[in-house]
Amino acid sequence: MAIPMPAVVVLIVCKTVVAGPEDPNADYTGYENRKWATEHSMMMCRRQEVQLFDQSEAMGADAQPFNMQRCQRSGIMLGTQWDAGHRSSKYRFWRVACPVPIVRKNQDGSEDIIAWKMPECGHRDTVRCEIDTEI
């Protein structure tokens, strides 16, 4: 029996710096000229796990299975909401990650999902992650 994917999305948010002159319309648009901050050619990022729930199920509808497509779609929506809600922060949404299956290969060639692992933050030679903390 397969274990269902947990309804969790991981947001990777990375540090930015102001990259140039201020936009003349910044007072009206809120735009900031930012670029990814790097230290020793590595982006500095943090990982945030966001637990999700099915609002329709809470209202009495049948439960919908959480899958990769729903995870990615939710992650993109949460990422843009995260940026909008953290305008005063130096961090900006960079990527979304979904739970990864741990698979057991059977003798007959089939596979069973036996557990799920939450993805790590870093990317070799690109990203260095700080300890998972609140921003």
Contacts in CASP RR format, 6 or more apart in sequence:
PFRMAT RR
TARGET T0000
AUTHOR 0000-0000-0000
METHOD contacts of the structure
MODEL  1
MAIPMPAVVVLIVCKTVVAGPEDPNADYTGYENRKWATEHSMMMCRRQEV
QLFDQSEAMGADAQPFNMQRCQRSGIMLGTQWDAGHRSSKYRFWRVACPV
PIVRKNQDGSEDIIAWKMPECGHRDTVRCEIDTEI
1 112 0 8 1.000
2 112 0 8 1.000
2 113 0 8 1.000
3 113 0 8 1.000
3 114 0 8 1.000
3 115 0 8 1.000
3 116 0 8 1.000
4 65 0 8 1.000
4 66 0 8 1.000
5 65 0 8 1.000
5 66 0 8 1.000
5 67 0 8 1.000
5 68 0 8 1.000
5 71 0 8 1.000
5 98 0 8 1.000
5 99 0 8 1.000
5 101 0 8 1.000
5 116 0 8 1.000
6 66 0 8 1.000
6 99 0 8 1.000
6 116 0 8 1.000
7 51 0 8 1.000
7 52 0 8 1.000
7 53 0 8 1.000
7 54 0 8 1.000
7 66 0 8 1.000
8 49 0 8 1.000
8 50 0 8 1.000
8 51 0 8 1.000
8 52 0 8 1.000
8 99 0 8 1.000
8 118 0 8 1.000
9 49 0 8 1.000
9 50 0 8 1.000
9 52 0 8 1.000
9 71 0 8 1.000
9 74 0 8 1.000
9 75 0 8 1.000
9 78 0 8 1.000
9 96 0 8 1.000
9 97 0 8 1.000
9 98 0 8 1.000
10 47 0 8 1.000
10 48 0 8 1.000
10 49 0 8 1.000
10 50 0 8 1.000
10 96 0 8 1.000
10 97 0 8 1.000
10 98 0 8 1.000
10 118 0 8 1.000
10 119 0 8 1.000
10 121 0 8 1.000
11 47 0 8 1.000
11 48 0 8 1.000
11 50 0 8 1.000
11 75 0 8 1.000
11 78 0 8 1.000
11 79 0 8 1.000
11 82 0 8 1.000
11 93 0 8 1.000
11 95 0 8 1.000
11 96 0 8 1.000
12 45 0 8 1.000
12 46 0 8 1.000
12 47 0 8 1.000
12 48 0 8 1.000
12 93 0 8 1.000
12 94 0 8 1.000
12 95 0 8 1.000
12 96 0 8 1.000
12 97 0 8 1.000
12 121 0 8 1.000
12 122 0 8 1.000
12 127 0 8 1.000
12 129 0 8 1.000
13 45 0 8 1.000
13 46 0 8 1.000
13 48 0 8 1.000
13 82 0 8 1.000
13 86 0 8 1.000
13 91 0 8 1.000
13 92 0 8 1.000
13 93 0 8 1.000
13 94 0 8 1.000
13 135 0 8 1.000
14 36 0 8 1.000
14 37 0 8 1.000
14 43 0 8 1.000
14 44 0 8 1.000
14 45 0 8 1.000
14 46 0 8 1.000
14 91 0 8 1.000
14 92 0 8 1.000
14 94 0 8 1.000
14 127 0 8 1.000
15 36 0 8 1.000
15 37 0 8 1.000
15 43 0 8 1.000
15 44 0 8 1.000
15 45 0 8 1.000
15 90 0 8 1.000
15 91 0 8 1.000
16 34 0 8 1.000
16 35 0 8 1.000
16 36 0 8 1.000
16 37 0 8 1.000
16 90 0 8 1.000
16 91 0 8 1.000
16 92 0 8 1.000
17 34 0 8 1.000
17 35 0 8 1.000
17 37 0 8 1.000
17 90 0 8 1.000
18 32 0 8 1.000
18 33 0 8 1.000
18 34 0 8 1.000
19 33 0 8 1.000
19 34 0 8 1.000
19 35 0 8 1.000
20 33 0 8 1.000
21 33 0 8 1.000
22 32 0 8 1.000
22 33 0 8 1.000
23 29 0 8 1.000
23 30 0 8 1.000
23 31 0 8 1.000
23 32 0 8 1.000
23 33 0 8 1.000
25 31 0 8 1.000
26 32 0 8 1.000
30 87 0 8 1.000
34 92 0 8 1.000
36 43 0 8 1.000
36 94 0 8 1.000
37 43 0 8 1.000
37 44 0 8 1.000
37 90 0 8 1.000
38 44 0 8 1.000
39 128 0 8 1.000
42 125 0 8 1.000
42 126 0 8 1.000
42 127 0 8 1.000
42 128 0 8 1.000
43 94 0 8 1.000
43 126 0 8 1.000
43 127 0 8 1.000
43 128 0 8 1.000
44 127 0 8 1.000
44 128 0 8 1.000
44 130 0 8 1.000
45 94 0 8 1.000
45 121 0 8 1.000
45 122 0 8 1.000
45 127 0 8 1.000
45 128 0 8 1.000
45 129 0 8 1.000
45 130 0 8 1.000
46 91 0 8 1.000
46 121 0 8 1.000
46 129 0 8 1.000
46 130 0 8 1.000
46 132 0 8 1.000
46 133 0 8 1.000
46 135 0 8 1.000
47 120 0 8 1.000
47 121 0 8 1.000
47 129 0 8 1.000
47 132 0 8 1.000
48 82 0 8 1.000
48 132 0 8 1.000
48 135 0 8 1.000
49 118 0 8 1.000
49 132 0 8 1.000
50 75 0 8 1.000
50 78 0 8 1.000
52 66 0 8 1.000
52 74 0 8 1.000
54 63 0 8 1.000
54 64 0 8 1.000
54 66 0 8 1.000
56 64 0 8 1.000
57 63 0 8 1.000
57 64 0 8 1.000
64 70 0 8 1.000
68 98 0 8 1.000
71 96 0 8 1.000
71 98 0 8 1.000
71 99 0 8 1.000
72 96 0 8 1.000
72 98 0 8 1.000
75 96 0 8 1.000
76 96 0 8 1.000
78 96 0 8 1.000
79 93 0 8 1.000
79 96 0 8 1.000
80 93 0 8 1.000
82 93 0 8 1.000
83 92 0 8 1.000
83 93 0 8 1.000
86 92 0 8 1.000
86 135 0 8 1.000
89 135 0 8 1.000
91 135 0 8 1.000
97 119 0 8 1.000
98 119 0 8 1.000
99 116 0 8 1.000
99 117 0 8 1.000
99 118 0 8 1.000
99 119 0 8 1.000
100 116 0 8 1.000
100 117 0 8 1.000
100 118 0 8 1.000
100 119 0 8 1.000
101 113 0 8 1.000
101 115 0 8 1.000
101 116 0 8 1.000
101 117 0 8 1.000
102 113 0 8 1.000
102 114 0 8 1.000
102 115 0 8 1.000
102 116 0 8 1.000
102 117 0 8 1.000
103 111 0 8 1.000
103 112 0 8 1.000
103 113 0 8 1.000
103 114 0 8 1.000
104 111 0 8 1.000
104 112 0 8 1.000
104 113 0 8 1.000
104 114 0 8 1.000
105 111 0 8 1.000
106 112 0 8 1.000
120 129 0 8 1.000
121 127 0 8 1.000
121 129 0 8 1.000
121 132 0 8 1.000
122 128 0 8 1.000
122 129 0 8 1.000
END
